[in-house]
């Protein structure tokens, strides 16, 4: 098997417990993510990593493939590693279990970046050009700057790159940016070897400061290839986010 997608589905979210079983229309959130990820043409297998029997039962109900993982895993990445540890696989895609707008083409573009475009890359993620300037100053939107070869230089909740020609209004919205801004879309692909290298690294100072896991790789000297996408995703962290998603999907 060459490629596998894993969807971490954690039950105990501090702001929205059990959100993966929240209903959007007549389907649960995790079913939406599963069905969209299944549209990938390059995944050889897809597994949901669950830490609660209620999630396991739901996944079996809609016909998904599920693996029960430890409740003690510190992150979704560690949950992914637990699932793939016994498997003979080359590329792993970490698909967020709370982003029902993920598309199969996004997954395929990531896989291709590790197999076709640059065989030396060991980790890849998605970025999207920011169209709404309000997102530039929003700390909930993670910004990223990349080098000329498409590798990430840094991720931050702050507006990066800084442009001294910005016009900033009283609400701290950047209204006249003169450079292009990109946001991070939280979908990752790794080689299996690198995934276990990464999970064995100690959390870094920058990672702790920004609360951004991907900075661990950069601070330890590893490269992250970025792949630009035209598609956006919206993560669900609160019940209010769930209502926004319902409205977006109804409009679409």
C-alpha positions as CSV (number, residue, x, y, z in Angstrom):
1,X,0.0,0.0,0.0
2,X,1.4,3.4,-1.0
3,X,-1.0,6.0,0.5
4,X,-3.4,6.1,3.4
5,X,-5.6,8.8,4.8
6,X,-6.3,9.0,8.5
7,X,-9.0,11.1,10.1
8,X,-8.5,11.8,13.8
9,X,-11.9,12.0,15.5
10,X,-11.4,13.1,19.1
11,X,-14.4,13.1,21.4
12,X,-13.3,15.3,24.3
13,X,-13.0,18.8,22.7
14,X,-12.8,21.4,25.4
15,X,-15.0,23.9,23.5
16,X,-17.4,21.4,21.8
17,X,-17.4,17.9,23.3
18,X,-18.6,15.3,20.8
19,X,-18.6,17.7,17.9
20,X,-17.7,14.9,15.4
21,X,-21.2,13.5,15.9
22,X,-22.9,16.9,15.5
23,X,-25.5,16.8,12.7
24,X,-25.1,18.8,9.5
25,X,-28.3,18.1,7.7
26,X,-29.1,14.4,8.0
27,X,-25.4,13.4,8.4
28,X,-22.9,13.7,11.2
29,X,-19.8,15.9,10.9
30,X,-17.5,12.9,10.7
31,X,-19.6,11.3,7.9
32,X,-19.3,14.5,5.9
33,X,-15.5,14.4,6.3
34,X,-15.3,10.7,5.4
35,X,-17.5,11.0,2.3
36,X,-15.5,14.0,1.0
37,X,-12.1,12.4,1.7
38,X,-13.3,9.2,-0.1
39,X,-13.4,11.3,-3.3
40,X,-9.6,11.2,-3.4
41,X,-8.3,9.2,-6.4
42,X,-4.8,8.6,-4.9
43,X,-5.6,7.2,-1.4
44,X,-5.3,3.4,-1.2
45,X,-7.1,3.3,2.1
46,X,-8.9,5.7,4.5
47,X,-9.4,5.1,8.3
48,X,-11.0,7.1,11.0
49,X,-9.0,7.2,14.3
50,X,-11.6,7.3,17.1
51,X,-11.1,7.4,20.9
52,X,-14.8,6.9,21.9
53,X,-17.1,4.0,21.3
54,X,-19.9,6.3,20.3
55,X,-17.8,7.5,17.4
56,X,-16.8,3.9,16.5
57,X,-20.5,2.9,16.4
58,X,-21.4,5.9,14.2
59,X,-18.6,5.2,11.7
60,X,-19.7,1.5,11.4
61,X,-23.3,2.7,10.9
62,X,-22.4,4.7,7.8
63,X,-20.0,2.1,6.5
64,X,-16.7,3.7,7.3
65,X,-13.5,2.1,8.4
66,X,-12.5,2.9,12.0
67,X,-9.7,2.1,14.4
68,X,-10.0,2.6,18.1
69,X,-7.1,4.6,19.5
70,X,-5.9,5.5,23.0
71,X,-7.6,8.4,24.8
72,X,-4.2,9.5,26.1
73,X,-2.7,10.6,22.8
74,X,-1.6,14.2,23.1
75,X,-2.5,15.2,19.6
76,X,-4.2,14.2,16.3
77,X,-0.8,13.6,14.8
78,X,0.0,11.1,17.5
79,X,-3.3,9.4,16.9
80,X,-2.5,9.1,13.2
81,X,0.9,7.6,14.1
82,X,-0.8,5.0,16.4
83,X,-3.0,3.9,13.5
84,X,-0.3,3.6,10.8
85,X,2.5,2.1,13.1
86,X,1.8,-1.5,12.1
87,X,1.0,-0.8,8.4
88,X,3.3,-1.0,5.4
89,X,2.6,2.3,3.8
90,X,4.7,5.1,2.3
91,X,2.6,8.3,2.4
92,X,0.2,9.3,5.2
93,X,-2.4,12.1,4.9
94,X,-3.6,13.6,8.2
95,X,-7.2,14.8,7.5
96,X,-8.9,17.0,10.1
97,X,-12.0,15.4,11.5
98,X,-13.7,18.7,12.0
99,X,-13.4,20.2,8.5
100,X,-16.4,19.0,6.4
101,X,-15.4,21.1,3.4
102,X,-12.3,19.1,2.6
103,X,-12.1,17.9,-1.0
104,X,-10.6,14.9,-2.6
105,X,-8.5,17.0,-5.0
106,X,-6.9,18.7,-2.0
107,X,-5.7,15.4,-0.7
108,X,-4.5,14.2,-4.1
109,X,-2.5,17.4,-4.6
110,X,-0.7,16.9,-1.3
111,X,0.1,13.3,-2.2
112,X,1.4,14.3,-5.6
113,X,3.7,16.9,-3.9
114,X,5.5,14.0,-2.1
115,X,5.6,11.6,-5.0
116,X,5.8,13.4,-8.3
117,X,7.0,17.0,-7.9
118,X,9.7,16.7,-5.2
119,X,10.7,13.3,-4.1
120,X,13.0,14.8,-1.4
121,X,10.2,16.4,0.5
122,X,9.0,14.5,3.6
123,X,6.2,16.7,4.8
124,X,3.7,18.8,2.9
125,X,0.7,21.0,3.7
126,X,-1.8,23.3,1.9
127,X,-1.9,27.1,1.7
128,X,-4.5,29.4,0.1
129,X,-4.2,33.0,-0.9
130,X,-6.1,35.3,1.4
131,X,-8.9,37.2,-0.3
132,X,-10.6,38.7,2.7
133,X,-8.3,41.2,4.3
134,X,-10.0,40.9,7.6
135,X,-8.4,37.4,7.9
136,X,-4.9,38.9,7.9
137,X,-5.2,40.3,11.4
138,X,-7.3,37.5,12.7
139,X,-5.3,35.3,15.1
140,X,-7.6,32.4,14.4
141,X,-6.4,32.4,10.8
142,X,-2.8,31.0,10.6
143,X,-0.7,32.8,8.1
144,X,2.3,31.4,6.3
145,X,5.2,32.8,4.3
146,X,7.1,30.6,1.8
147,X,10.4,30.7,-0.1
148,X,10.7,30.7,-3.9
149,X,10.8,26.9,-4.0
150,X,7.5,26.6,-2.2
151,X,8.9,25.6,1.2
152,X,7.4,27.2,4.4
153,X,9.6,29.8,6.1
154,X,7.3,30.4,9.0
155,X,3.7,30.0,10.3
156,X,2.1,32.5,12.6
157,X,-1.2,33.8,14.0
158,X,0.2,37.3,13.5
159,X,0.1,39.1,10.2
160,X,3.1,37.9,8.2
161,X,4.9,39.2,6.2
162,X,4.8,42.6,7.8
163,X,4.4,45.4,5.3
164,X,5.3,48.9,6.5
165,X,2.9,50.4,3.9
166,X,-0.2,48.8,5.5
167,X,-3.2,50.9,6.3
168,X,-4.6,49.7,9.6
169,X,-8.0,51.0,10.8
170,X,-9.1,51.3,14.5
171,X,-10.4,47.7,14.4
172,X,-7.0,46.5,13.5
173,X,-8.2,45.4,10.0
174,X,-5.5,45.7,7.3
175,X,-7.3,47.6,4.5
176,X,-4.5,48.2,2.0
177,X,-2.1,45.3,1.8
178,X,0.5,45.6,-1.0
179,X,1.9,42.0,-0.7
180,X,0.2,38.7,-1.1
181,X,-0.9,36.9,2.0
182,X,-1.4,33.2,2.4
183,X,-3.3,31.2,5.1
184,X,-2.6,27.7,6.2
185,X,-5.1,25.0,5.4
186,X,-4.6,22.3,8.1
187,X,-4.2,19.2,5.9
188,X,-0.8,17.4,6.1
189,X,1.0,14.6,4.3
190,X,4.1,12.9,5.5
191,X,6.3,10.0,4.6
192,X,5.9,7.3,7.3
193,X,9.5,7.6,8.3
194,X,9.2,11.3,8.9
195,X,5.9,11.0,10.7
196,X,7.6,9.0,13.4
197,X,10.7,11.3,13.4
198,X,8.3,14.2,14.0
199,X,6.3,12.6,16.8
200,X,9.5,11.7,18.6
201,X,10.7,15.3,18.6
202,X,10.1,17.3,21.8
203,X,7.6,20.2,21.5
204,X,9.5,23.3,20.5
205,X,9.4,26.9,22.0
206,X,7.8,28.4,18.9
207,X,5.2,25.6,18.8
208,X,4.2,26.3,22.4
209,X,4.2,30.1,21.9
210,X,2.0,30.1,18.8
211,X,0.1,26.9,19.6
212,X,1.0,25.6,16.1
213,X,2.2,22.0,15.8
214,X,3.9,22.5,12.5
215,X,6.4,24.9,13.9
216,X,8.0,21.9,15.7
217,X,9.3,20.6,12.3
218,X,10.6,24.0,11.2
219,X,12.3,24.7,14.6
220,X,14.1,21.4,14.4
221,X,15.4,22.2,11.0
222,X,13.0,20.1,8.8
223,X,11.4,21.5,5.6
224,X,7.7,21.6,4.9
225,X,6.6,21.8,1.3
226,X,3.5,23.9,0.7
227,X,1.0,23.3,-2.1
228,X,-1.3,26.2,-3.1
229,X,-5.1,25.4,-3.3
230,X,-8.0,27.4,-4.5
231,X,-10.3,25.8,-2.0
232,X,-11.0,26.9,1.5
233,X,-12.0,24.9,4.6
234,X,-13.7,25.9,7.8
235,X,-12.9,24.1,11.0
236,X,-15.6,23.5,13.6
237,X,-14.4,24.4,17.1
238,X,-17.6,25.7,18.7
239,X,-21.4,25.3,18.3
240,X,-21.4,28.7,16.6
241,X,-18.9,27.4,14.0
242,X,-21.3,24.5,13.3
243,X,-24.1,27.0,12.5
244,X,-21.8,28.9,10.1
245,X,-21.0,25.6,8.3
246,X,-24.6,24.7,8.0
247,X,-25.3,28.1,6.4
248,X,-22.3,27.8,4.0
249,X,-23.2,24.3,2.9
250,X,-26.8,25.4,2.4
251,X,-25.7,28.3,0.2
252,X,-23.4,26.1,-1.8
